[in-house]
Amino acid sequence: MLVELGPKTETIHINTAPLPSTVPNQSPLYRPGFIDPGKLEKVDGYFPVYDNRIGGTGDYTQYSAVKMKQLDRDVRKIKNQMIAEVKAVFDAAGDTRTNFFRLDKALRRYDGKHEDERTIREGDAGVRLERTNRGYSNRAIDFKNSILFDDFAEGGLGSLDNHHPSGLGYSVLTRELLREMKKSIPDIKLNRAMISEQGYRMLLDEPVEFTKLISILYTVRRQKKGFHEVPDFDEANGGDLPPKQRVKRLGAKDADVARFGEMIGRLLRTGLD
């Protein structure tokens, strides 16, 4: 690889992985309009409970604050080991051009999931939004069912699959990478790299029907694991639900609902691949 890059390549920037807690799909256990996230009792900056907002019909999973913190710790450890091993290869070749783009540190300033003041809004430095009344964050994307008002509820840095960045998310990543590159290339003009959703139709022309399918799939996934359709405050705050508050697993009479949910899951996986 070093031979292919050639001596004209002055700096080699290598991206590292984000932390699991900052990925939109690992969502605090609340939904807009149902539970106020500000009232949940955080543990070391982590929400009491997270779940994987999108997935197959049989893989609904919840993570406690302790578990999410451990996942972040494990990813940091693996990442540091990866950096050390890659750096050792370059050092052995006498090559000093490597620079590691610490995505976890760069994205902390946009972690509106855990700190509301880090939500992206019009008026922030380097931000130019078309929908100036919105705040975008790395929460799971969600839309309101409304015909009178803006359908967007929250999220926006992630795409519909809550894993890959949206157009807005890529503009954030681009600006942060340019900020890192500017350390070695002073001529880079950051004011030309605006964070914006302009031109990204998913956020400007919301696919409401598609998100309704995602909502139905989320309900089916929760029910198949014995939870109510929508989390209540006690569940979101980390309290164990009494057995009488749990719904029974889907039985024979719910087979049509289960099959419908599985069909939606297949359609979503096909559309997102």
Backbone hydrogen bonds in HBPLUS format (Angstrom, degrees):
<---DONOR---> <-ACCEPTOR-->    atom                        ^
c    i                          cat <-CA-CA->   ^        H-A-AA   ^      H-
h    n   atom  resd res      DA  || num        DHA   H-A  angle D-A-AA Bond
n    s   type  num  typ     dist DA aas  dist angle  dist       angle   num
A0005-LEU N   A0001-MET O   3.04 MM   4  6.32 150.1  2.13 151.2 158.9     1
A0006-GLY N   A0002-LEU O   3.35 MM   4  6.55 153.5  2.42 140.9 146.5     2
A0009-THR N   A0006-GLY O   3.39 MM   3  6.09 163.0  2.43 116.4 120.6     3
A0012-ILE N   A0097-ARG O   2.81 MM  85  5.58 171.6  1.82 136.1 137.6     4
A0099-ASN N   A0012-ILE O   2.82 MM  87  5.97 141.6  1.97 163.3 155.6     5
A0014-ILE N   A0099-ASN O   2.86 MM  85  6.20 158.8  1.90 155.7 161.8     6
A0101-PHE N   A0014-ILE O   2.77 MM  87  5.74 156.9  1.82 139.0 147.1     7
A0016-THR N   A0101-PHE O   3.16 MM  85  6.09 130.4  2.41 168.4 156.9     8
A0022-THR N   A0019-LEU O   2.98 MM   3  5.56 152.1  2.06 118.5 126.6     9
A0023-VAL N   A0020-PRO O   3.20 MM   3  5.43 155.2  2.26 107.5 114.7    10
A0026-GLN N   A0023-VAL O   3.07 MM   3  5.78 148.9  2.17 123.7 131.3    11
A0025-ASN N   A0162-ASN O   3.01 MM 137  4.78 126.7  2.30 157.4 142.0    12
A0053-ARG N   A0025-ASN O   2.97 MM  28  5.25 159.4  2.01 147.9 150.0    13
A0027-SER N   A0051-ASP O   2.94 MM  24  5.47 152.1  2.02 166.9 157.8    14
A0051-ASP N   A0027-SER O   2.84 MM  24  5.47 147.6  1.94 146.7 155.8    15
A0030-TYR N   A0028-PRO O   2.75 MM   2  5.79 129.8  2.00 114.8  98.7    16
A0029-LEU N   A0049-VAL O   2.98 MM  20  5.63 150.1  2.07 145.2 141.1    17
A0034-PHE N   A0031-ARG O   3.00 MM   3  5.54 164.0  2.02 140.5 143.1    18
A0035-ILE N   A0031-ARG O   3.40 MM   4  6.13 161.7  2.44 159.9 163.3    19
A0039-LYS N   A0036-ASP O   3.06 MM   3  5.71 164.1  2.09 120.1 125.0    20
A0040-LEU N   A0037-PRO O   3.21 MM   3  5.39 160.8  2.25 106.4 112.3    21
A0043-VAL N   A0046-TYR O   2.69 MM   3  5.05 156.1  1.74 147.3 153.6    22
A0046-TYR N   A0043-VAL O   2.95 MM   3  5.05 163.5  1.97 111.5 116.1    23
A0065-ALA N   A0048-PRO O   3.12 MM  17  4.97 122.9  2.47 130.6 125.3    24
A0050-TYR N   A0063-TYR O   2.79 MM  13  5.01 148.9  1.89 145.2 155.1    25
A0063-TYR N   A0050-TYR O   2.80 MM  13  5.01 153.9  1.86 135.8 142.0    26
A0052-ASN N   A0061-THR O   3.25 MM   9  5.99 144.2  2.39 154.0 161.9    27
A0059-ASP N   A0056-GLY O   3.42 MM   3  5.50 172.7  2.42 108.1 110.2    28
A0068-MET N   A0064-SER O   2.90 MM   4  6.17 164.1  1.92 155.9 160.0    29
A0069-LYS N   A0065-ALA O   2.94 MM   4  6.06 158.9  1.99 146.7 152.7    30
A0070-GLN N   A0066-VAL O   3.02 MM   4  6.22 149.1  2.12 140.6 149.1    31
A0071-LEU N   A0067-LYS O   2.89 MM   4  6.21 152.4  1.97 149.4 157.0    32
A0072-ASP N   A0068-MET O   2.99 MM   4  6.29 160.5  2.03 151.0 155.4    33
A0073-ARG N   A0069-LYS O   2.97 MM   4  6.22 154.8  2.04 142.5 149.9    34
A0074-ASP N   A0070-GLN O   2.83 MM   4  6.09 155.3  1.89 150.7 157.2    35
A0075-VAL N   A0071-LEU O   2.97 MM   4  6.22 160.1  2.01 151.4 156.2    36
A0076-ARG N   A0072-ASP O   2.96 MM   4  6.20 160.2  1.99 150.5 156.0    37
A0077-LYS N   A0073-ARG O   3.03 MM   4  6.27 157.0  2.09 146.3 152.4    38
A0078-ILE N   A0074-ASP O   2.95 MM   4  6.25 163.7  1.98 152.7 156.5    39
A0079-LYS N   A0075-VAL O   2.83 MM   4  5.94 160.7  1.87 151.2 157.2    40
A0080-ASN N   A0076-ARG O   2.88 MM   4  6.06 161.9  1.91 151.8 156.0    41
A0081-GLN N   A0077-LYS O   3.03 MM   4  6.22 152.5  2.11 144.4 152.1    42
A0082-MET N   A0078-ILE O   2.88 MM   4  6.14 153.9  1.94 147.0 154.6    43
A0083-ILE N   A0079-LYS O   2.89 MM   4  6.17 161.3  1.93 153.6 158.2    44
A0084-ALA N   A0080-ASN O   3.00 MM   4  6.18 159.4  2.05 143.1 148.7    45
A0085-GLU N   A0081-GLN O   2.97 MM   4  6.21 157.6  2.02 149.5 155.2    46
A0086-VAL N   A0082-MET O   2.92 MM   4  6.12 168.3  1.93 157.5 160.4    47
A0087-LYS N   A0083-ILE O   2.87 MM   4  5.92 161.6  1.91 148.3 154.4    48
A0088-ALA N   A0084-ALA O   2.98 MM   4  6.08 146.1  2.10 137.8 147.0    49
A0089-VAL N   A0085-GLU O   3.21 MM   4  6.55 146.1  2.33 141.5 149.2    50
A0089-VAL N   A0086-VAL O   3.10 MM   3  5.21 122.0  2.45  96.8 111.0    51
A0090-PHE N   A0086-VAL O   3.14 MM   4  6.55 160.7  2.18 153.1 157.3    52
A0091-ASP N   A0087-LYS O   2.78 MM   4  5.98 161.8  1.82 153.8 159.6    53
A0092-ALA N   A0088-ALA O   2.92 MM   4  6.00 153.1  1.99 141.3 148.2    54
A0093-ALA N   A0089-VAL O   3.24 MM   4  6.51 134.5  2.46 135.4 146.6    55
A0093-ALA N   A0090-PHE O   3.05 MM   3  5.13 130.4  2.30  95.9 109.6    56
A0095-ASP N   A0090-PHE O   2.87 MM   5  5.05 166.7  1.89 152.5 147.9    57
A0094-GLY N   A0091-ASP O   2.93 MM   3  4.90 157.9  1.98 103.1 109.8    58
A0103-LEU N   A0101-PHE O   2.91 MM   2  5.74 115.5  2.34 115.2  98.7    59
A0105-LYS N   A0102-ARG O   3.12 MM   3  5.58 122.7  2.47 107.5 120.0    60
A0106-ALA N   A0102-ARG O   3.03 MM   4  6.32 162.8  2.06 155.3 160.9    61
A0107-LEU N   A0103-LEU O   2.97 MM   4  5.98 155.8  2.03 148.2 153.0    62
A0108-ARG N   A0105-LYS O   3.34 MM   3  5.38 151.9  2.42  99.0 107.1    63
A0110-TYR N   A0107-LEU O   2.94 MM   3  5.27 158.3  1.99 111.1 118.2    64
A0111-ASP N   A0108-ARG O   3.22 MM   3  5.13 167.2  2.24 109.8 109.6    65
A0112-GLY N   A0110-TYR O   2.79 MM   2  5.64 135.6  1.99 108.5  94.5    66
A0114-HIS N   A0111-ASP O   3.30 MM   3  5.96 137.4  2.50 112.8 119.4    67
A0115-GLU N   A0111-ASP O   3.08 MM   4  6.20 156.5  2.14 149.8 156.9    68
A0118-ARG N   A0115-GLU O   2.91 MM   3  5.65 163.4  1.94 124.1 129.7    69
A0119-THR N   A0116-ASP O   3.01 MM   3  5.48 165.3  2.03 119.2 121.4    70
A0120-ILE N   A0136-TYR O   2.75 MM  16  4.98 152.3  1.83 163.6 157.6    71
A0136-TYR N   A0120-ILE O   2.89 MM  16  4.98 154.6  1.96 143.1 146.6    72
A0124-ASP N   A0121-ARG O   3.11 MM   3  5.89 163.0  2.14 138.8 141.2    73
A0127-VAL N   A0124-ASP O   3.19 MM   3  5.47 147.9  2.30 138.5 132.1    74
A0195-ILE N   A0126-GLY O   2.80 MM  69  6.05 175.8  1.81 160.8 162.1    75
A0128-ARG N   A0195-ILE O   2.98 MM  67  6.15 166.2  2.00 155.9 157.7    76
A0134-ARG N   A0131-ARG O   3.29 MM   3  5.95 166.0  2.31 123.2 124.5    77
A0137-SER N   A0155-GLY O   2.95 MM  18  4.70 159.2  1.99 112.9 119.2    78
A0157-LEU N   A0137-SER O   3.09 MM  20  5.69 160.1  2.13 153.2 147.0    79
A0142-ASP N   A0154-GLU O   3.03 MM  12  5.43 150.8  2.12 151.3 147.3    80
A0153-ALA N   A0142-ASP O   2.90 MM  11  5.34 152.6  1.98 147.2 140.2    81
A0154-GLU N   A0142-ASP O   3.35 MM  12  5.43 156.3  2.41 130.1 132.6    82
A0144-LYS N   A0151-ASP O   2.49 MM   7  4.82 154.9  1.55 155.3 158.8    83
A0166-SER N   A0157-LEU O   2.94 MM   9  5.50 162.5  1.97 126.3 127.6    84
A0159-SER N   A0164-HIS O   2.81 MM   5  5.77 162.7  1.84 167.8 163.4    85
A0162-ASN N   A0159-SER O   2.94 MM   3  5.32 160.9  1.98 114.9 121.2    86
A0170-TYR N   A0166-SER O   2.83 MM   4  6.15 153.5  1.90 152.9 159.3    87
A0171-SER N   A0167-GLY O   3.09 MM   4  6.37 144.4  2.22 139.1 148.5    88
A0171-SER N   A0168-LEU O   3.11 MM   3  5.12 120.4  2.48  93.1 108.2    89
A0172-VAL N   A0168-LEU O   3.11 MM   4  6.50 144.9  2.24 145.0 154.4    90
A0173-LEU N   A0169-GLY O   2.98 MM   4  6.35 161.9  2.02 150.8 155.1    91
A0174-THR N   A0170-TYR O   2.81 MM   4  5.95 159.5  1.85 148.3 154.3    92
A0175-ARG N   A0171-SER O   3.07 MM   4  6.16 161.6  2.10 140.2 144.8    93
A0176-GLU N   A0172-VAL O   3.01 MM   4  6.28 161.3  2.05 152.8 157.9    94
A0177-LEU N   A0173-LEU O   2.88 MM   4  6.07 154.3  1.94 148.9 156.2    95
A0178-LEU N   A0174-THR O   2.90 MM   4  6.10 160.1  1.94 151.4 157.0    96
A0179-ARG N   A0175-ARG O   2.88 MM   4  6.09 146.0  1.99 141.5 151.5    97
A0180-GLU N   A0176-GLU O   3.04 MM   4  6.30 148.2  2.15 139.5 147.1    98
A0181-MET N   A0177-LEU O   2.85 MM   4  6.15 157.4  1.90 149.8 156.6    99
A0182-LYS N   A0178-LEU O   2.87 MM   4  5.95 140.5  2.02 143.8 153.3   100
A0183-LYS N   A0180-GLU O   3.25 MM   3  5.80 155.4  2.31 109.7 116.3   101
A0184-SER N   A0181-MET O   2.99 MM   3  5.70 147.1  2.10 117.3 124.8   102
A0185-ILE N   A0181-MET O   2.85 MM   4  5.97 134.9  2.06 141.7 154.7   103
A0188-ILE N   A0185-ILE O   3.20 MM   3  6.13 175.3  2.20 132.5 133.5   104
A0192-ARG N   A0189-LYS O   3.24 MM   3  5.81 164.1  2.27 112.6 117.3   105
A0193-ALA N   A0190-LEU O   2.94 MM   3  5.33 160.4  1.98 114.1 120.7   106
A0200-TYR N   A0197-GLU O   2.97 MM   3  5.48 160.8  2.01 137.7 139.6   107
A0203-LEU N   A0200-TYR O   3.26 MM   3  6.14 145.2  2.39 122.5 128.1   108
A0205-ASP N   A0201-ARG O   2.65 MM   4  5.25 150.4  1.74 150.4 151.6   109
A0208-VAL N   A0206-GLU O   2.89 MM   2  5.46 132.9  2.12 106.4  92.0   110
A0210-PHE N   A0207-PRO O   3.08 MM   3  5.44 118.3  2.48 106.3 120.8   111
A0211-THR N   A0207-PRO O   3.10 MM   4  6.46 157.5  2.16 154.4 161.3   112
A0212-LYS N   A0208-VAL O   2.95 MM   4  6.25 139.1  2.12 145.8 157.4   113
A0213-LEU N   A0209-GLU O   3.23 MM   4  6.60 148.0  2.34 143.6 150.6   114
A0213-LEU N   A0210-PHE O   3.10 MM   3  5.23 121.5  2.46  97.0 110.9   115
A0214-ILE N   A0210-PHE O   3.14 MM   4  6.56 152.0  2.22 144.7 152.5   116
A0215-SER N   A0211-THR O   2.93 MM   4  6.17 151.4  2.02 142.2 149.8   117
A0216-ILE N   A0212-LYS O   2.98 MM   4  6.28 152.8  2.05 146.5 153.2   118
A0217-LEU N   A0213-LEU O   2.93 MM   4  6.20 161.9  1.96 151.0 156.0   119
A0218-TYR N   A0214-ILE O   2.90 MM   4  6.16 154.1  1.97 147.6 154.7   120
A0219-THR N   A0215-SER O   3.06 MM   4  6.35 154.1  2.13 144.9 151.2   121
A0220-VAL N   A0216-ILE O   2.98 MM   4  6.31 161.7  2.01 155.2 159.6   122
A0221-ARG N   A0217-LEU O   2.91 MM   4  6.11 162.5  1.94 153.5 158.3   123
A0222-ARG N   A0218-TYR O   3.05 MM   4  6.27 160.3  2.09 148.9 153.4   124
A0223-GLN N   A0219-THR O   2.97 MM   4  6.18 162.7  2.00 151.4 156.5   125
A0224-LYS N   A0220-VAL O   2.94 MM   4  6.11 156.0  2.00 152.1 158.0   126
A0225-LYS N   A0222-ARG O   3.11 MM   3  5.32 140.7  2.27 101.3 112.4   127
A0227-PHE N   A0222-ARG O   2.93 MM   5  5.16 164.8  1.96 139.5 138.3   128
A0226-GLY N   A0223-GLN O   2.95 MM   3  4.95 161.4  1.98 105.6 110.3   129
A0236-ALA N   A0232-ASP O   3.01 MM   4  6.25 167.7  2.03 157.7 161.6   130
A0237-ASN N   A0233-PHE O   2.83 MM   4  5.94 134.8  2.04 147.1 159.5   131
A0239-GLY N   A0234-ASP O   2.85 MM   5  5.19 149.3  1.94 169.0 158.8   132
A0238-GLY N   A0235-GLU O   3.13 MM   3  5.36 161.9  2.16 110.4 113.1   133
A0245-GLN N   A0242-PRO O   2.83 MM   3  5.42 152.4  1.91 119.9 128.9   134
A0246-ARG N   A0243-PRO O   3.10 MM   3  5.33 156.9  2.16 106.8 114.1   135
A0254-ASP N   A0251-GLY O   3.03 MM   3  5.36 146.6  2.14 106.4 116.6   136
A0255-ALA N   A0252-ALA O   3.05 MM   3  5.13 160.8  2.09 113.0 113.7   137
A0257-VAL N   A0254-ASP O   3.06 MM   3  5.29 115.8  2.49 101.8 116.7   138
A0258-ALA N   A0254-ASP O   2.98 MM   4  6.32 160.9  2.02 156.7 162.5   139
A0259-ARG N   A0255-ALA O   2.86 MM   4  6.08 164.4  1.89 153.7 157.6   140
A0260-PHE N   A0256-ASP O   2.92 MM   4  6.06 153.4  1.99 144.1 151.8   141
A0261-GLY N   A0257-VAL O   2.91 MM   4  6.16 157.8  1.96 149.0 155.0   142
A0262-GLU N   A0258-ALA O   2.92 MM   4  6.20 156.0  1.97 150.6 157.1   143
A0263-MET N   A0259-ARG O   2.89 MM   4  6.10 150.7  1.97 144.5 152.6   144
A0264-ILE N   A0260-PHE O   2.97 MM   4  6.27 157.8  2.01 149.9 155.4   145
A0265-GLY N   A0261-GLY O   2.89 MM   4  6.16 154.8  1.95 144.7 152.3   146
A0266-ARG N   A0262-GLU O   2.94 MM   4  6.24 154.4  2.00 147.0 152.8   147
A0267-LEU N   A0263-MET O   2.97 MM   4  6.26 159.0  2.02 149.3 155.2   148
A0268-LEU N   A0264-ILE O   2.83 MM   4  6.08 160.6  1.87 155.5 160.5   149
A0269-ARG N   A0265-GLY O   2.93 MM   4  6.12 163.7  1.96 149.2 153.8   150
A0270-THR N   A0266-ARG O   2.94 MM   4  6.08 155.0  2.00 145.5 152.6   151
A0271-GLY N   A0267-LEU O   2.89 MM   4  6.07 157.6  1.94 147.5 153.8   152
A0272-LEU N   A0268-LEU O   2.86 MM   4  5.96 141.4  2.01 148.2 158.0   153
A0273-ASP N   A0269-ARG O   3.10 MM   4  6.01 129.2  2.37 138.8 148.2   154
